[in-house]
Amino acid sequence: MNYHFLAFKYDTYSYLSMVFAKTIFSFKCVTCQSWVISHSMRLHFISKSILILSTDVPDAPSKPRISNVLATSATVSWAPPASDGGSPVTSYIIEKREDGRGRWTKCNKFDVDDTNFKVTDLNEGHEYEFRVSAVNKAGTGKPSATSETIKAKPPYGKLTLLQFLFMIFRKSFL
């Protein structure tokens, strides 16, 4: 958990003025025990003269669910963490591990702020498992539980040429 000590002034009109990074902020006191500022920082009154701002890394997201499995891609979905650690979740890190052994490798090259992600670099016939970590201003939280193992394969198995032609022929008359 990251703590920052702040100088503050508390006046008779229940307002708080504090100095943080050479900027003065003023907030109206709702309960004089804990305040939330901009949904990203939690303030705790230790005494009438000490205030602590605390943030922590987020909890782990839920166990990922895998859907739309194809020969070279799959969609990973999850629920956000139960606690954001006092700072909003800014992105997620999606990782995969091939064949249940070896090291975890990152799937996303850019920030993912949604709770689903299409992984596109799978190898047909290989088995994969996935996990997700949430990120906020305090850092990266612990990874989720590992997903069920999936095998990258066409959704209907390998089609023969005859089956493929039959599917095309049938669709053209519908």
Summary of the structure (lengths in Angstrom):
residues: 174
radius of gyration: 24.4
end to end distance: 60.9
largest distance: 84.0
contacts: 470
relative contact order: 0.17
helix: 7%
strand: 41%
